[in-house]
């Protein structure tokens, strides 16, 4: 795995940023825009993904980073669950649902891979070791 210098270099963070853009896009229009509770919750969950990746990376070591990645992974599940609620309320099309849900699932898989890498890495516990 290539050395990651900044959280912005993490592929999962990049995809999470795209997910946030997609979530904000669907929540700005129609009846979804007026469902303040669900709109705010799915927005917070999506932002939580990229925020936890960034915050965890900026912490002192891999053990703490893994905890934040696990939280981000949980937020991926939260976004996917909320997407079902939006679909059931007819706030988005099945194509939108599938696209955004797949983004969240892809991020979750990336995070699982990164967590596994950090768990098995010889640099375990100290991300600043050369």
Secondary structure by P-SEA (a helix, b strand, c coil): ccccccccccaaaaaaaaaaaaaaaaaaccccccaaaaaaaaaaaaaaaaaaaaaaaacccaaaaaaaaaaaaaaaaaaaaaaaaaaaaccccaaaaaaaaaaaaaaaaaaaaaaaaaaacccccccccc
